[in-house]
């Protein structure tokens, strides 16, 4: 059984167009993932973060992680925890290099504005 590649590509493109019309978005748009805000206790929050409960107790006592206290109970917002995880992201080498270059250029520009060029004699 021979498959006509051109026909197959046309079929794939047609399916993509149908999906775009159905979902109302294009391939360039990332899928939308909705995370509902849930209130979590220590056990649930530790499981979500993939850490031990004792580690979570330590992070709360050092105020390293977002939490809420109601009376004497500690609660965590799932949305706040996910935002905290995203804020802990380590930049890639490319991002670090770009940030370094940007800092270097702005530092040089600041130096050139602050220090006038000295006119001196050359020997």
N, C-alpha and C positions, 0 to 999 in steps of 0.2 A: 504494500500500500504506500504510494507516494503522496507526500503532503506538499502542496503548493505553498511555499514560504510566503509569498506575497499575499495570498488569500488568508493565511494564518495571521499575518501581521495586520491585515485589514480587520479581521475578526477581533483581534486583541484591542485595536484602537476603537472599534465600535463598542466593545464592552466597557472600555475606560470612559468613553463619552457618556454611556448610559449611567455608569456609576457616578460620574460628576454631576449629571442632571439630578440623579436621585439624592445624593448627599449634599448638593449645593456648594461643593468646594472643588478646587483643582488639586493636582498632584503636588504642587509647590507648597500648599498649605499643610501644616502638620495636623495630625488628627487631634481632635479636642477630647481631652480626658477630664471628666468631672470628678473631683474628689469632694465628697460631702464632708462637712465639718462635724466630727464626732467628738464627744467628750470621753477621754480615756483615763483609766486608772494607771497605777504604776506598772502592773503586769502587762496590760495591753500596750502601753507606751514602750516598755522595754522590748516587747516582742516586735512591734512595728519598727523600732530602730535597730533591732538585732544586737542588743546589748543586754547584760545582766541587770536584774533589778537593783542589786547593790551598786553597780556602776551608775545607774540612773539616780539613786539616792544621793550619791556623791556629786553628780552634776547639778542636782537641785540645790544641795546645800552650798555649793560654790556659785550658784546662780549663773550657770553656764548654758542653761537650756530654758526655754519659755514654759512657764507653768502658772496655774492659778490655785489659790487657796480659798476654800469656802469652809468657814469655821475651822476645823482642824484637819480637814481632808485636802489632799493635793490632787489636782486634776490637770490634764493636758489636752490641748486642742490639736486634733489631727492636722488641721491646716497650718497651725503655728509650728508644729514639729516638722512638717514637710518643708516649710519655708526656712526653718533653721538648718535642715539638712542641706538645702540648696545653697545657703549662705556659707557653708563650710567647704564648698567646692574648691579644689586646688586648680589654679589656672594651668593650661597646657603650656608647653615650651614656646609655642608660637605666640600665645597671649602674653607670656612673660617677656619675650623678646620685644614685642610691640610696645608693651608698657615701658620697658627700659629705654627704648629708642625715643618714645614720646617724652619721657622724663628728661633724658639727656638733651634733647633739642630745646625743650622749654627752659632748662637750666642754663644752657649756653646763651639763649636769647636774653634771659634775665641778666646774666653777667655782662653781656655786651651793652645793655642799656644802662647799667649801673656804673661801669668803669669807663671813663673816657680813655681814648687811645693816647698814650704818651708820645710826644714828638721829641725824639732825642737824636743826638748826633751819632753816626756810626763811625767807628774807628777803623 
